Amino acid sequence: MFEEVNSQQIGKGDLMNQAAGGFDPSQLATFIIPMMIFGAIFTFISVLPYWFIFKKAGFSPWLTVLMFVPLANLIILYVIAFSEWKVVPVAQTYLPPQYPPAPPSPQISQS
């Protein structure tokens, strides 16, 4: 079932490649570079909404940096959610839809 490997038959580098499943460390850049690019794009996409929310709420947009701190991100979200925003709300007025005028009713002459 299992064959014993004689250390004289296989060199030291071959043993490491067999132990690593044939993975070549020089291929590491092939995986790391795209993951870094994807991570940068994901970070930008996830930070951008917080930047605008903090800005709209009247807080410093640089509080977005706290979104990377594990417990501080939950605390700052609750602070923002339950604090009074320094934004003047838009007046909510109801304007009925403008329909065209009704056609004139027919005149019936009585003779």
TORTIDO-64557 format. One record per atom (N, C-alpha, C): residue number from 1; chain; atom name; x, y, z. Coordinates in Angstrom, 1 decimal. Example, Ala and Ser with C-alpha at 12.3 -4.5 7.8 and 13.67 -1.06 7.14 Angstrom:
<recs>
<1 'A' 'N' <13.2 -5.7 7.8>>
<1 'A' 'CA' <12.3 -4.5 7.8>>
<1 'A' 'C' <13.2 -3.3 7.8>>
<2 'A' 'N' <12.8 -2.2 7.1>>
<2 'A' 'CA' <13.7 -1.1 7.1>>
<2 'A' 'C' <12.9 0.0 7.9>>
</recs>
This chain:
<recs>
<1 'A' 'N' <0.8 -1.2 0.0>>
<1 'A' 'CA' <0.0 0.0 0.0>>
<1 'A' 'C' <0.9 1.3 0.0>>
<2 'A' 'N' <1.6 1.5 1.1>>
<2 'A' 'CA' <2.5 2.7 1.1>>
<2 'A' 'C' <3.9 2.2 0.9>>
<3 'A' 'N' <4.5 3.0 0.0>>
<3 'A' 'CA' <5.9 2.6 -0.3>>
<3 'A' 'C' <6.8 3.5 0.5>>
<4 'A' 'N' <7.8 3.0 1.1>>
<4 'A' 'CA' <8.8 3.8 1.8>>
<4 'A' 'C' <9.7 4.5 0.8>>
<5 'A' 'N' <9.9 5.8 1.0>>
<5 'A' 'CA' <10.7 6.6 0.1>>
<5 'A' 'C' <12.1 6.6 0.7>>
<6 'A' 'N' <13.1 6.3 -0.1>>
<6 'A' 'CA' <14.5 6.3 0.4>>
<6 'A' 'C' <14.9 7.8 0.2>>
<7 'A' 'N' <15.5 8.4 1.2>>
<7 'A' 'CA' <15.9 9.8 1.1>>
<7 'A' 'C' <17.0 10.0 0.1>>
<8 'A' 'N' <17.7 8.9 -0.2>>
<8 'A' 'CA' <18.8 9.0 -1.2>>
<8 'A' 'C' <18.3 9.1 -2.6>>
<9 'A' 'N' <17.1 8.6 -2.8>>
<9 'A' 'CA' <16.5 8.6 -4.2>>
<9 'A' 'C' <15.9 9.9 -4.5>>
<10 'A' 'N' <15.4 10.6 -3.5>>
<10 'A' 'CA' <14.7 11.9 -3.8>>
<10 'A' 'C' <15.5 13.0 -3.1>>
<11 'A' 'N' <15.7 14.1 -3.8>>
<11 'A' 'CA' <16.4 15.2 -3.2>>
<11 'A' 'C' <15.5 16.0 -2.2>>
<12 'A' 'N' <16.2 16.9 -1.5>>
<12 'A' 'CA' <15.4 17.6 -0.5>>
<12 'A' 'C' <14.3 18.5 -1.1>>
<13 'A' 'N' <14.6 19.2 -2.2>>
<13 'A' 'CA' <13.6 20.0 -2.9>>
<13 'A' 'C' <12.4 19.2 -3.4>>
<14 'A' 'N' <12.7 18.0 -3.8>>
<14 'A' 'CA' <11.6 17.1 -4.3>>
<14 'A' 'C' <10.7 16.7 -3.2>>
<15 'A' 'N' <11.2 16.5 -2.0>>
<15 'A' 'CA' <10.4 16.2 -0.8>>
<15 'A' 'C' <9.5 17.3 -0.5>>
<16 'A' 'N' <10.0 18.6 -0.6>>
<16 'A' 'CA' <9.2 19.7 -0.2>>
<16 'A' 'C' <8.1 19.9 -1.3>>
<17 'A' 'N' <8.4 19.7 -2.5>>
<17 'A' 'CA' <7.3 19.8 -3.5>>
<17 'A' 'C' <6.3 18.7 -3.4>>
<18 'A' 'N' <6.7 17.5 -3.0>>
<18 'A' 'CA' <5.7 16.5 -2.8>>
<18 'A' 'C' <4.9 16.8 -1.5>>
<19 'A' 'N' <5.5 17.3 -0.5>>
<19 'A' 'CA' <4.7 17.6 0.7>>
<19 'A' 'C' <3.7 18.8 0.5>>
<20 'A' 'N' <4.1 19.7 -0.4>>
<20 'A' 'CA' <3.3 20.9 -0.7>>
<20 'A' 'C' <2.3 20.5 -1.8>>
<21 'A' 'N' <2.2 19.4 -2.2>>
<21 'A' 'CA' <1.3 19.0 -3.3>>
<21 'A' 'C' <1.7 19.5 -4.7>>
<22 'A' 'N' <3.0 19.7 -4.9>>
<22 'A' 'CA' <3.4 20.1 -6.2>>
<22 'A' 'C' <3.3 21.6 -6.4>>
<23 'A' 'N' <3.1 22.4 -5.3>>
<23 'A' 'CA' <2.9 23.8 -5.5>>
<23 'A' 'C' <4.3 24.5 -5.6>>
<24 'A' 'N' <4.4 25.3 -6.6>>
<24 'A' 'CA' <5.7 26.1 -6.8>>
<24 'A' 'C' <5.5 27.4 -6.2>>
<25 'A' 'N' <6.4 27.8 -5.2>>
<25 'A' 'CA' <6.3 29.1 -4.6>>
<25 'A' 'C' <6.4 30.3 -5.5>>
<26 'A' 'N' <7.0 30.1 -6.7>>
<26 'A' 'CA' <7.1 31.2 -7.6>>
<26 'A' 'C' <5.7 31.5 -8.3>>
<27 'A' 'N' <4.8 30.6 -8.1>>
<27 'A' 'CA' <3.4 30.9 -8.7>>
<27 'A' 'C' <2.6 31.7 -7.7>>
<28 'A' 'N' <3.1 32.0 -6.5>>
<28 'A' 'CA' <2.4 32.7 -5.5>>
<28 'A' 'C' <1.9 34.1 -6.0>>
<29 'A' 'N' <2.8 34.8 -6.8>>
<29 'A' 'CA' <2.4 36.1 -7.3>>
<29 'A' 'C' <1.2 36.0 -8.2>>
<30 'A' 'N' <1.0 34.9 -8.8>>
<30 'A' 'CA' <-0.1 34.7 -9.7>>
<30 'A' 'C' <-1.4 34.8 -8.9>>
<31 'A' 'N' <-1.4 34.4 -7.7>>
<31 'A' 'CA' <-2.6 34.4 -6.9>>
<31 'A' 'C' <-2.7 35.7 -6.0>>
<32 'A' 'N' <-1.6 36.2 -5.6>>
<32 'A' 'CA' <-1.6 37.3 -4.6>>
<32 'A' 'C' <-2.0 38.6 -5.4>>
<33 'A' 'N' <-1.4 38.9 -6.5>>
<33 'A' 'CA' <-1.7 40.1 -7.2>>
<33 'A' 'C' <-3.1 40.3 -7.6>>
<34 'A' 'N' <-3.8 39.3 -8.2>>
<34 'A' 'CA' <-5.3 39.5 -8.4>>
<34 'A' 'C' <-6.1 39.7 -7.1>>
<35 'A' 'N' <-5.7 39.0 -6.1>>
<35 'A' 'CA' <-6.4 39.1 -4.8>>
<35 'A' 'C' <-6.2 40.5 -4.2>>
<36 'A' 'N' <-5.0 41.1 -4.4>>
<36 'A' 'CA' <-4.8 42.5 -3.9>>
<36 'A' 'C' <-5.6 43.5 -4.7>>
<37 'A' 'N' <-5.7 43.3 -6.0>>
<37 'A' 'CA' <-6.5 44.2 -6.8>>
<37 'A' 'C' <-8.0 44.0 -6.4>>
<38 'A' 'N' <-8.5 42.8 -6.3>>
<38 'A' 'CA' <-9.9 42.6 -5.9>>
<38 'A' 'C' <-10.1 43.2 -4.5>>
<39 'A' 'N' <-9.2 43.0 -3.6>>
<39 'A' 'CA' <-9.4 43.5 -2.3>>
<39 'A' 'C' <-9.5 45.1 -2.3>>
<40 'A' 'N' <-8.6 45.7 -3.1>>
<40 'A' 'CA' <-8.7 47.2 -3.2>>
<40 'A' 'C' <-10.0 47.7 -3.8>>
<41 'A' 'N' <-10.5 47.0 -4.8>>
<41 'A' 'CA' <-11.8 47.3 -5.4>>
<41 'A' 'C' <-12.9 47.1 -4.4>>
<42 'A' 'N' <-12.9 46.0 -3.7>>
<42 'A' 'CA' <-14.0 45.7 -2.7>>
<42 'A' 'C' <-13.9 46.7 -1.6>>
<43 'A' 'N' <-12.7 47.1 -1.1>>
<43 'A' 'CA' <-12.6 48.1 0.0>>
<43 'A' 'C' <-13.2 49.4 -0.5>>
<44 'A' 'N' <-12.9 49.8 -1.7>>
<44 'A' 'CA' <-13.4 51.1 -2.2>>
<44 'A' 'C' <-14.9 51.1 -2.3>>
<45 'A' 'N' <-15.4 50.0 -2.8>>
<45 'A' 'CA' <-16.9 49.9 -3.0>>
<45 'A' 'C' <-17.6 49.8 -1.6>>
<46 'A' 'N' <-17.0 49.2 -0.6>>
<46 'A' 'CA' <-17.7 49.1 0.7>>
<46 'A' 'C' <-17.5 50.4 1.5>>
<47 'A' 'N' <-16.4 51.2 1.3>>
<47 'A' 'CA' <-16.2 52.4 2.1>>
<47 'A' 'C' <-17.0 53.6 1.5>>
<48 'A' 'N' <-17.2 53.6 0.2>>
<48 'A' 'CA' <-17.8 54.8 -0.4>>
<48 'A' 'C' <-19.2 55.1 0.2>>
<49 'A' 'N' <-20.1 54.2 0.4>>
<49 'A' 'CA' <-21.4 54.5 1.0>>
<49 'A' 'C' <-21.3 55.1 2.4>>
<50 'A' 'N' <-20.4 54.6 3.2>>
<50 'A' 'CA' <-20.2 55.1 4.6>>
<50 'A' 'C' <-19.7 56.6 4.5>>
<51 'A' 'N' <-18.8 56.9 3.6>>
<51 'A' 'CA' <-18.3 58.2 3.4>>
<51 'A' 'C' <-19.4 59.2 3.2>>
<52 'A' 'N' <-20.4 58.8 2.3>>
<52 'A' 'CA' <-21.5 59.7 2.0>>
<52 'A' 'C' <-22.5 59.8 3.1>>
<53 'A' 'N' <-22.7 58.7 3.8>>
<53 'A' 'CA' <-23.6 58.7 4.9>>
<53 'A' 'C' <-23.1 59.6 6.0>>
<54 'A' 'N' <-21.8 59.5 6.4>>
<54 'A' 'CA' <-21.3 60.3 7.4>>
<54 'A' 'C' <-21.3 61.8 7.0>>
<55 'A' 'N' <-21.0 62.1 5.8>>
<55 'A' 'CA' <-21.0 63.4 5.3>>
<55 'A' 'C' <-22.4 64.0 5.3>>
<56 'A' 'N' <-23.4 63.2 4.9>>
<56 'A' 'CA' <-24.8 63.7 4.9>>
<56 'A' 'C' <-25.4 63.9 6.3>>
<57 'A' 'N' <-24.9 63.1 7.3>>
<57 'A' 'CA' <-25.3 63.2 8.6>>
<57 'A' 'C' <-24.7 64.3 9.4>>
<58 'A' 'N' <-23.7 65.0 8.8>>
<58 'A' 'CA' <-23.1 66.1 9.4>>
<58 'A' 'C' <-21.8 65.7 10.2>>
<59 'A' 'N' <-21.4 64.5 10.1>>
<59 'A' 'CA' <-20.2 64.1 10.8>>
<59 'A' 'C' <-19.0 64.1 9.8>>
<60 'A' 'N' <-17.8 64.0 10.3>>
<60 'A' 'CA' <-16.7 64.0 9.5>>
<60 'A' 'C' <-16.7 62.7 8.6>>
<61 'A' 'N' <-16.5 62.8 7.3>>
<61 'A' 'CA' <-16.4 61.6 6.5>>
<61 'A' 'C' <-15.2 60.7 6.8>>
<62 'A' 'N' <-14.2 61.3 7.5>>
<62 'A' 'CA' <-13.1 60.5 7.9>>
<62 'A' 'C' <-13.4 59.4 8.9>>
<63 'A' 'N' <-14.6 59.5 9.5>>
<63 'A' 'CA' <-15.0 58.4 10.4>>
<63 'A' 'C' <-15.2 57.1 9.7>>
<64 'A' 'N' <-15.1 57.1 8.4>>
<64 'A' 'CA' <-15.2 55.9 7.6>>
<64 'A' 'C' <-14.0 55.0 7.9>>
<65 'A' 'N' <-12.9 55.5 8.3>>
<65 'A' 'CA' <-11.7 54.7 8.7>>
<65 'A' 'C' <-12.1 53.8 9.8>>
<66 'A' 'N' <-13.0 54.2 10.7>>
<66 'A' 'CA' <-13.4 53.3 11.8>>
<66 'A' 'C' <-14.1 52.1 11.4>>
<67 'A' 'N' <-14.6 52.0 10.1>>
<67 'A' 'CA' <-15.2 50.8 9.6>>
<67 'A' 'C' <-14.3 49.6 9.5>>
<68 'A' 'N' <-13.0 49.9 9.6>>
<68 'A' 'CA' <-12.0 48.8 9.5>>
<68 'A' 'C' <-11.6 48.3 10.9>>
<69 'A' 'N' <-12.1 49.0 12.0>>
<69 'A' 'CA' <-11.8 48.5 13.4>>
<69 'A' 'C' <-13.0 47.7 13.8>>
<70 'A' 'N' <-12.7 46.4 14.2>>
<70 'A' 'CA' <-13.8 45.5 14.4>>
<70 'A' 'C' <-15.0 45.9 15.3>>
<71 'A' 'N' <-14.7 46.4 16.5>>
<71 'A' 'CA' <-15.9 46.7 17.4>>
<71 'A' 'C' <-16.3 48.2 17.2>>
<72 'A' 'N' <-15.4 49.0 16.8>>
<72 'A' 'CA' <-15.7 50.4 16.6>>
<72 'A' 'C' <-16.7 50.6 15.4>>
<73 'A' 'N' <-16.7 49.7 14.4>>
<73 'A' 'CA' <-17.6 49.9 13.3>>
<73 'A' 'C' <-19.0 49.7 13.7>>
<74 'A' 'N' <-19.3 48.8 14.6>>
<74 'A' 'CA' <-20.7 48.6 15.1>>
<74 'A' 'C' <-21.1 49.8 16.0>>
<75 'A' 'N' <-20.2 50.3 16.8>>
<75 'A' 'CA' <-20.5 51.4 17.7>>
<75 'A' 'C' <-20.8 52.6 16.9>>
<76 'A' 'N' <-20.0 52.9 15.9>>
<76 'A' 'CA' <-20.2 54.2 15.2>>
<76 'A' 'C' <-21.5 54.1 14.3>>
<77 'A' 'N' <-21.8 52.9 13.9>>
<77 'A' 'CA' <-23.1 52.7 13.1>>
<77 'A' 'C' <-24.3 53.0 14.0>>
<78 'A' 'N' <-24.2 52.6 15.3>>
<78 'A' 'CA' <-25.3 52.9 16.2>>
<78 'A' 'C' <-25.3 54.3 16.6>>
<79 'A' 'N' <-24.2 55.0 16.7>>
<79 'A' 'CA' <-24.1 56.4 17.0>>
<79 'A' 'C' <-24.8 57.2 15.9>>
<80 'A' 'N' <-24.4 56.8 14.7>>
<80 'A' 'CA' <-25.0 57.5 13.5>>
<80 'A' 'C' <-26.5 57.3 13.4>>
<81 'A' 'N' <-26.9 56.0 13.6>>
<81 'A' 'CA' <-28.3 55.7 13.5>>
<81 'A' 'C' <-29.2 56.4 14.5>>
<82 'A' 'N' <-28.8 56.6 15.7>>
<82 'A' 'CA' <-29.6 57.2 16.7>>
<82 'A' 'C' <-29.3 58.6 17.0>>
<83 'A' 'N' <-28.4 59.2 16.3>>
<83 'A' 'CA' <-28.1 60.6 16.6>>
<83 'A' 'C' <-28.9 61.5 15.7>>
<84 'A' 'N' <-29.0 62.8 16.1>>
<84 'A' 'CA' <-29.8 63.7 15.3>>
<84 'A' 'C' <-28.9 64.2 14.2>>
<85 'A' 'N' <-29.4 64.0 13.0>>
<85 'A' 'CA' <-28.6 64.5 11.8>>
<85 'A' 'C' <-28.7 66.0 11.6>>
<86 'A' 'N' <-27.6 66.6 11.2>>
<86 'A' 'CA' <-27.6 68.0 11.0>>
<86 'A' 'C' <-28.0 68.4 9.6>>
<87 'A' 'N' <-29.0 67.7 9.1>>
<87 'A' 'CA' <-29.5 68.0 7.8>>
<87 'A' 'C' <-30.9 68.5 7.9>>
<88 'A' 'N' <-31.2 69.6 7.1>>
<88 'A' 'CA' <-32.5 70.2 7.1>>
<88 'A' 'C' <-33.4 69.3 6.2>>
<89 'A' 'N' <-34.5 68.7 6.8>>
<89 'A' 'CA' <-35.3 67.9 5.9>>
<89 'A' 'C' <-36.1 68.7 4.9>>
<90 'A' 'N' <-36.3 68.1 3.8>>
<90 'A' 'CA' <-37.1 68.8 2.7>>
<90 'A' 'C' <-38.5 68.8 3.1>>
<91 'A' 'N' <-39.2 69.9 2.8>>
<91 'A' 'CA' <-40.6 70.0 3.2>>
<91 'A' 'C' <-41.4 69.0 2.4>>
<92 'A' 'N' <-42.2 68.3 3.0>>
<92 'A' 'CA' <-43.0 67.2 2.4>>
<92 'A' 'C' <-44.4 67.9 2.0>>
<93 'A' 'N' <-44.5 68.3 0.8>>
<93 'A' 'CA' <-45.8 68.9 0.4>>
<93 'A' 'C' <-46.4 68.0 -0.7>>
<94 'A' 'N' <-47.7 67.9 -0.6>>
<94 'A' 'CA' <-48.4 67.0 -1.6>>
<94 'A' 'C' <-49.0 67.9 -2.7>>
<95 'A' 'N' <-48.6 67.6 -3.9>>
<95 'A' 'CA' <-49.2 68.3 -5.0>>
<95 'A' 'C' <-50.0 67.2 -5.8>>
<96 'A' 'N' <-51.3 67.5 -5.9>>
<96 'A' 'CA' <-52.1 66.5 -6.7>>
<96 'A' 'C' <-51.6 66.5 -8.1>>
<97 'A' 'N' <-51.8 65.4 -8.8>>
<97 'A' 'CA' <-51.4 65.3 -10.2>>
<97 'A' 'C' <-52.2 66.2 -11.0>>
<98 'A' 'N' <-51.6 66.8 -12.0>>
<98 'A' 'CA' <-52.3 67.7 -12.9>>
<98 'A' 'C' <-53.0 66.9 -14.0>>
<99 'A' 'N' <-54.3 66.8 -14.0>>
<99 'A' 'CA' <-55.0 66.1 -15.0>>
<99 'A' 'C' <-55.5 67.1 -16.0>>
<100 'A' 'N' <-55.7 66.8 -17.3>>
<100 'A' 'CA' <-56.3 67.7 -18.2>>
<100 'A' 'C' <-57.8 68.0 -17.8>>
<101 'A' 'N' <-58.3 69.2 -18.2>>
<101 'A' 'CA' <-59.7 69.5 -17.8>>
<101 'A' 'C' <-60.6 68.5 -18.5>>
<102 'A' 'N' <-61.8 68.3 -17.8>>
<102 'A' 'CA' <-62.8 67.4 -18.4>>
<102 'A' 'C' <-63.4 68.1 -19.6>>
<103 'A' 'N' <-63.8 67.3 -20.6>>
<103 'A' 'CA' <-64.4 67.9 -21.8>>
<103 'A' 'C' <-65.7 68.5 -21.4>>
<104 'A' 'N' <-66.2 69.5 -22.2>>
<104 'A' 'CA' <-67.4 70.1 -21.8>>
<104 'A' 'C' <-68.6 69.1 -22.1>>
<105 'A' 'N' <-69.6 69.2 -21.3>>
<105 'A' 'CA' <-70.7 68.3 -21.4>>
<105 'A' 'C' <-71.6 68.8 -22.6>>
<106 'A' 'N' <-72.2 67.9 -23.3>>
<106 'A' 'CA' <-73.0 68.3 -24.5>>
<106 'A' 'C' <-74.2 69.0 -24.0>>
<107 'A' 'N' <-74.6 70.1 -24.8>>
<107 'A' 'CA' <-75.8 70.9 -24.5>>
<107 'A' 'C' <-77.0 70.3 -25.3>>
<108 'A' 'N' <-78.0 70.0 -24.5>>
<108 'A' 'CA' <-79.2 69.4 -25.1>>
<108 'A' 'C' <-80.2 70.5 -25.2>>
<109 'A' 'N' <-80.6 70.8 -26.4>>
<109 'A' 'CA' <-81.6 71.9 -26.6>>
<109 'A' 'C' <-83.0 71.3 -26.5>>
<110 'A' 'N' <-83.9 72.0 -25.8>>
<110 'A' 'CA' <-85.3 71.6 -25.7>>
<110 'A' 'C' <-86.2 72.5 -26.5>>
<111 'A' 'N' <-86.6 72.0 -27.6>>
<111 'A' 'CA' <-87.5 72.8 -28.4>>
<111 'A' 'C' <-88.9 72.2 -28.5>>
</recs>
